[in-house]
């Protein structure tokens, strides 16, 4: 049975709003879903959000013989239409451009919806596509907050559809082999993991007057579930990462990859029972409000996970060319897994090296995989177990970034001395902060006399309920207030 969209909206509390769509969209009941496509048929694909990473989605699915991009969807008409020719040339047939992806969800030719929009749209796009009986590929982080990530998991299970997270390291045979080798006990017990995101991030600037949105961009649609506000940064695109309203800072941008690898290698399958953050947006003043410098402790019981973000180069002098960046034990944008008898360095998505504690290299792995293709293969088998980056894994790793961000946003201003005293009970985290403090001093940021650091609270969590214990302010930040017409639906309501 198919429900016409206007009838569906009359009888549900979580519709996106008839006025916001340009055409009807059907919603499939679980028992009405079509079977998986024949192995001899092409999968029809709609790509939503085609600037930046979305271009990789288009290239991947327009270059395969078993998939065809039917729709290019983007609220920026200039970007969307600009992608059509390249897609058509690769696959031999032109796709159609649409501004609002919701108008194509009733097309039975669409088997797969992929999205590389800003973070604040990831959950709603994924859920509406799942409700419409489509499979989904959603870029990392899969969500803008903890609650909506779990909702994608619920909807994928409810609709019996496959949902892949864009953590492509999970399809790397080298990382798979290294993770298996590690858990065979070759280096003994795991002691801790440190993820590093040392990536240059210059000031994004700040306008005196609100940014003028050009007419070829539907700004209301661009905002979607987020608050529709005036922007004072010079660029609409990409710099949304550094605004909590739409992004999650670099820990939720680049760092989600390394956070996922760290959790994977640790073997943890829940959120951390305790989290604390120290950091700030330091070294310049601009329109951004997410930290460019941060260290977060996820205090798992077996072995802690620390995540470090640095957007400034190694020194004030290096800011002339914004390089070089710091590195730590061979990791710049990577992960270190320390064990009793040695450690792993994972400096990329396609390589791993194992060392003794004396620094002697004893094993290496190399080679990457096809994450886009893994989803196609899993759609053919119909088994979520065949996905390398299944949505539950994507949700958990994304949520670790979100809980670290919550601690940061609830933090109080502090000097370096005050931070050091507050975290002194945890030696590993104290060492991480000492290195961060040294880095900031080299960049001539006064953390000793000015309370410019945000010292977050230690937050304890019920990892099964995914709620904080006795901290209502933190629990309120597990979700957000959604704009009318763009409410993320609750699968359990």
Secondary structure, DSSP 8 states (H G I E B T S, - for coil): -EE-HHHHHHT-S----GGG-SS---EE-GGG------TTS-EEEEEE--STHHHHHHHHHHH-SSEEEEEEE-SBHHHHHHTHHHHHHHHSS--EEES-GGGGTT-TT--EEEE-S-HHHHHHHHHHHHHTT-EEEE-SSS-SSHHHHHHHHHHHHHHT--EEES-GGGG-HHHHHHHHHHHTTTT-SEEEEEEEEE---------SS-----TTB-HHHHHTTS------SS-SSSGGGGSTTT--TTTTTTHHHHHHHHHHHHT--S--SEEEEEEE--SS--S--S-SEEEEEE--SSSEEEEEEE-S-SSTGGGGTT-----BTTBSEEEEEEETTEEEEE-SSSEEEEE-TTS-EEEEEE----HHHHHHHHHHHT-GGG-SSBHHHHHHHHHHHHHHHHHHHT-EEE-HHHHHHHTTT-HHHHHHHHHHHHHHHHTT---SSS--EEE---EEEETTTTEESS-HHHHHTTS----TT-----TT-
